[in-house]
Amino acid sequence: MECEACGLDLTAYRGCQEVTLRCPQCGKEYDLNTFAQQMDDEFEEEMGFVPMDRI
């Protein structure tokens, strides 16, 4: 998944209450729902290890 602003690959960022995708170059953040149709098995496997009970 690429940043719409600068075209670089996005990285997953875990916040306190949610996971977003962030561009390492320009810092633009995207909600995961923005790229839901593009997510493949490899991405889902990586996100499966992100703890979501940090509240």
N, C-alpha and C positions, 0 to 999 in steps of 0.2 A: 504494500500500500504506500502510495506516494503523497507527499504534501502537495496540496493544490496551489500553494503560493510559490514554492521554489523547486518542487520536483524531487526532493530527496526522500529516501525511505523513512517512514515513521517508526518510532519506537514506542513500546508500551510504557506508560508511567502509572505507578500505583500511588494514588493519593490516600487520604484517610478514609474516604467513603466510596471511592469509585476508581475505576481504571479508565484512563483516556489514552489516546494516541497523540504523541507530540513529535514535532519536527525538531531534530537536534540542531538544525541550522538557524531557522527563524523563530522557533519557539511556539509556533501556532499549534493550538490544541484542537483535537477533534474528538467528539463523542464516539464510542464504539459503534453505535447504531448507524453512523454515517457510512461505515464501511462493512456493515453486516453481510451484504451480498458478496463481498470479495474475500471474506475470511475462509481460509482453507483448513484442512485437518491439522497442519503443522502449527498454525496460529492458535487454533483452539486448544491444542495440546499444551502449548506454552502458557496460555491464559489459565488453564486448569490448575496450575501450580501457584497462582496468585491468591494468597489468603484474602478472603472478603469479609472476615468477621472482626475487623479491627476497631469497631466502634466502642 
